[in-house]
Amino acid sequence: MASVEWKSSVVSAAGTDLHVTRGGEGQPVIILHRDIGTLDRLPFYDALAQNHEVVIPDHPGYGGSPRPEWVANVRDIALLQRALLGRLGLNQATLVGLGFGGWIAAEMATCAPSGTSRLVLVGAMGLKPPSGEILDQALVSYIEYVREGFHDVAAFERNYGKSLSTEQLVQWDLCREMSFRVAWKPYMYNDSLPYLLRGVQAESLIVWGDDDRIVPASVAALYAERLPHARRETIANAGHLVEMEQPEALARLIASFIAST
Amino acid sequence: MHLMYFTEQPMKDYPVEAGNDIGFTSLLMSNKHFDPVVGSRLYNEFLENYVYAEEMGVDGIMLNEHHNAPFCMQAKANVFASLLAGVTNRVKIVLLGNPLPLTDNPVRLAEELAMIDMVSKGRLVSGFVRGGGQEQLATNANPAYNRERFQEAHDLIVKAWTVPGPFRWEGKHFHQRVVNPWALPLQQPHPRIWIPGVISHETIVWAAKHGYPYIALNTSIEDTKKIWERYDAAAAEAGYTPGSENRGYLIRCHVAETEEAALASARQFLWMDGEFTGRLKPVWASPSGYFSPSSRESFVNFVAGQSASPSRPRKTFEQQVADLQIIAGTPKQVVASLRKIMQETRPGIMAFWGNDGRMSQTDARTSIRLLGQEVMPALRESAKELDLKSPFEANMPVSRAWAEAHRAEAAE
């Protein structure tokens, strides 16, 4: 795999500063990260950047993006991310939403139902599960929550190392606080989203790990039913954190989806 | 000096083994272990004890509330406050307090409190709290907005009490088309507001700026002194010099006829492994957004199970007795220890936390009798010598805002 040069910058969207990391060349792909934020570098990002321009903005209040006091719900985040795409000239980029970021990506698509070319949702939150429940992170520690996201717990250490720094815990806490601010009640879904999804014209790919213990697979089925141009894929030996557990498989799936649509 | 009796109202007959099996005794411990027959008996015992405490001479009854846990059976402080308003005659009814962030309708709270104040003929002290971390989870109050909700609910309640309605409230967290409660406090301009707490710097400063007494909850003498340093500094910034009337202190205290009996019963204070709010998972005590951003680094390690609680260092029973965080003994011994606390930290309000854990009803009542009849009279004498005055004795203004408005009026 060729090494990728990643660059970070701060871009203002609707007057709000967002921290953006970019690398690779090709068709643009926007990564909407999780409620636990994202590590700066992931093998998944490198794999995708072999043939695509990969853009990873930190959501407002997460990672390198400061917290705007006024951001009160997930749609606010989606609209800021939309504004960012406009600033970057990437309105037609493929949206790849991971977990909580999948909810944001889905909201972004509903905000511009004819203006999104491709939508990839990986273990996406955002819909009330027809059966089962979205695991409530408020009841478990940061570490337990992330561990629950892996099919094979060895993947935790592979991604985060043997011992966790206070810095990492602080990052998770900041992320969690922001997630509570925007998604406390109802927890991690929007009741109007299932209706708005019907208007989304984007080609959509719904990906779930076969052992996702954070977001029930019933949510995948509902997304596939509501999005007019959707197909479903399941990745074996993966929990909720598919991009950290099966990075190559997920990158391949997304690349072939982009190439074929 | 204002001297109060307090109990957590423990559900002492819950099945201990059930808690041992799961490793916690709060929030997610199933209420299938709650027996309403036992609950009915205990509620009535608590009520009898409050009435008895008044007969024995206490100045006030302190009440609080918690949720989803056997360490405290009071799920709504205003319920017992209402009962006491009816069945007692003299004692102050001191709520420490209503957890403001937990309510979605502060005006309803203002109405309830006004009713309690009127029924009790002006005996209400209306303390407010942020509520513990797990209370936010038990009642689905967003911890990330805990402090904002606390402050806004407070502002709305005080306005509902003091500004004639109807008016409209368009805040960040609360929105009321019409605020115009036809129930207003008997005490004017409004019942006293006292603010209890343990560690949070922001709350200490907030209380000082408003001119509300702060009640330190069983902190060590050393930590209590730090609280007063911070409080006094904030008060000085706000332009006044606080005194003993600004200082309250809650202490676990058990009195018996012999030292041996007192110490044996006092061990019950550590019945939940010494955890004030039951055995719990750290993440429940400190949900993200709830604690001070300035202490984030120490709290995240606690939440992750990598360090002890920054607010509640673990100590053995013997250490706590030696450090005067648990007082147990004969009336004479107890008076000597409490006098030391009074000398060192100069409170004008003291609350005595009794009847915890599995103490028998007989022990609980003996302690109340000795407290009221022997300990408190001696402490009142000490308070005179030390010049420790309660907010009532000092005729302290109910708030800085009121004091300043009053001064402006007088100047006109």
Interface residues (C-beta under 8 A of the other chain):
Chain A: A138 L139 V140 S141 Y142 I143 L164 T166 L169 V170 W172 D173 L174 R176 E177 M178 F180 R181 W184 K185
Chain B: L27 L28 L137 N140 N142 P143 A144 Y145 K281 P282 V283 W284 P287 S288 G289 R296 E297 F299 V300 N301 V303 A304 G305 Q306
